[in-house]
Amino acid sequence: MELLVSLVQKSTTLVQFTFGGQAFSMKESLGHHSNVSVESIVFLGFKTTPKGCSVDGQGASGSHNGTNGGYTVQVGKSLTRDFNVTINH
């Protein structure tokens, strides 16, 4: 007896990330609705603490780890729309 299985996707989601040194952006083409979100992003390579950050032009919370140079920005954005994160360094 042979069992045949066919997968047919109802939809797909394409997520494009861009980073240009101090600015990160996410653009999505949502085909599948889900409850997925980006809670935080860690930027690496900061030897000194950045002056601040913003998410979609609004001031945001960030913390610097002086040991590994990571700068964590609290994003809290759903994948249902595009967003931008900027580091002020």
C-alpha positions in Angstrom: 0.0 0.0 0.0 1.4 3.4 -1.0 0.5 6.5 0.9 0.7 9.8 -1.0 0.7 13.1 0.8 0.4 16.5 -0.8 1.1 19.8 0.9 -0.6 22.8 -0.4 0.2 26.1 1.3 -2.7 28.4 1.9 -0.5 31.4 2.2 3.1 32.5 2.9 4.7 35.4 4.7 7.8 37.1 3.4 9.8 39.1 5.9 12.7 41.4 4.8 15.2 42.7 7.3 17.6 45.6 6.4 20.4 47.0 8.6 22.6 50.0 7.7 24.9 50.4 10.7 22.5 52.5 12.9 19.1 51.8 11.4 17.2 48.5 11.2 14.0 48.0 9.3 11.6 45.2 8.8 9.2 45.0 5.9 6.7 42.2 5.6 4.3 40.8 3.0 1.9 39.0 5.2 -0.1 36.2 3.7 -0.5 34.2 6.9 -2.0 35.9 10.0 -0.3 34.8 13.3 0.4 36.2 16.7 4.2 36.5 16.1 6.0 39.6 17.3 9.5 41.0 17.7 10.0 41.7 21.3 13.6 42.9 21.2 16.6 43.3 18.9 20.2 43.0 20.0 22.7 45.1 18.0 26.3 44.0 18.4 29.6 45.8 18.3 28.9 48.9 20.4 32.1 49.6 22.5 30.4 52.6 24.1 26.8 53.1 25.2 24.6 54.6 22.5 22.9 57.9 23.3 19.5 56.3 22.8 17.2 54.6 20.3 13.8 54.9 18.7 11.2 52.6 17.3 9.1 54.1 14.5 10.4 57.6 15.5 9.3 57.3 19.1 11.8 57.1 21.9 12.4 53.5 23.1 14.2 51.6 25.9 17.6 50.3 25.2 20.4 48.7 27.4 24.1 48.3 26.7 26.2 45.3 27.7 29.8 46.7 28.1 31.2 43.2 28.2 30.1 42.0 24.8 29.1 45.3 23.1 25.5 44.3 22.7 22.8 47.0 22.7 19.3 45.6 23.3 16.3 47.6 22.1 12.8 46.7 23.3 10.7 46.7 20.2 7.4 45.0 21.0 6.0 45.1 17.4 3.8 42.6 15.7 4.7 41.2 12.3 1.5 42.6 11.0 3.1 45.8 9.9 6.5 47.3 9.0 8.7 49.0 11.6 12.0 50.8 11.9 14.6 50.9 14.8 17.3 53.6 14.9 20.3 53.8 17.2 21.6 57.2 18.2 25.3 56.8 18.5 
